[in-house]
Amino acid sequence: MQEFGLSFRQRLGPLSRYETARRRSDGQMKLLLTADLHFHIDRFRWLIEQGPNYDLVCIVGDLLDMFEVKSTREQAGEVTRLIKELADIDPVAVCSGKP
C-alpha cells in the first residue's frame, strides 16, 4: 500500500502480531471504519459481530453521549468493556474524539 510516498509499514511501524495473525495473499487490507457511535450499545454489538469479517476495525470520533442519563464515567467503563471484547477477537484501533 503506497500513500504519500510511504509504505503502510513505514507509517505505522512493525505490526508483527497482526502480520502473523492475518496476512492476506493479495497484500490488501480489509478495514471496517466507523465513527460517532455516541454510546449506542447496539452499534458496538454490531461491530463485535462484524469485526471478524475484517482485518482491522477502526473506531473514531465520539464514543460517548453527553446527553445520556448515565454519567460519562459509567459510559466510558461500558464502552471500554465492549472495545476489549472486540479486541479479543479482532485487531482494533481507537481514537476517542473530542474530550
N, C-alpha and C positions, 0 to 999 in steps of 0.2 A: 504494500500500500504506500503510495507516494503522495505527499501533500506538502506544499511549500518547500520542496527540496529535501525534506527529512523523511526517513522511513518511520513506520509505526514504532519500531523498537527503539530508535534514537529518541523519539519524543517521550515515550513512556518508561524507558529503561527496560531491563530484563524482566521477562514475565515467565520464569521457569515453571512455576506451579501451573499457570494457565497453559503454557505451551505443551507441557507433558500431559495435561488432562484433556486438552482439546486442540488438536492440530488438524485443521481441515485440509484435505488433499488438494483442494483448488487454491489454497492460500487466502481465501476470503474469510471475513468475519461476519457473522450474523448478529446484529446488535438490536436490542429492544431498548428504545429510548422513550422515557415518559417524564412528564413534568406536572407540577401543580396538582398533587394528589389531595391536598387540603384535608387530611385525616379521614378520607373516605375509606373505611376498612375494606369494603368490597373491592375497591380498586387495588389495594395491597394484596388481597387474596387472589385476585385475577393474575397479578404478577407472579405470585408463588406458583400458580397453576401453569402459566405460560412460560415461565423462565427456562425450564429445561429444553425448550424448543430453540433457544438462542445461545450463542457463545458468551455473551456478556449482557447483563441488564444494567442500564444506567438510569438512575432516578435523580432528576434535577428539579430545582425550584422549590416551591412551597410544600412542605410535608405536613405542616400543622394547620389548623383552622383557628384563627384568632377569635372567632365568634362562636366557637363551640362551648357548650356548658362545661365540659371537662377542662381542667387547668392545662396550661401548656406543658407543665411538668408531667402530668398524667399522660397527655397525648404523646409526649416525647418518649416516655417509657414504653408505651404500647407500640409506637412506630419502630422504636429500636428493636423490640422483640420480633416484630414482623420482618424487619430487614435482616435480622440474624437468622430467622427461619429460612428466608430466601437464600441467604448467603451459604447456608448449609447444603443447598442443592445446586447452586449456580453462582458463578462469579458475579459480583455486584460492585458498581461504582456509584457513590452518592455524593451529591452536592446539595447542601440543605437550603440554599437560597438566602434571602434577607434575614437578618436577626430580628 
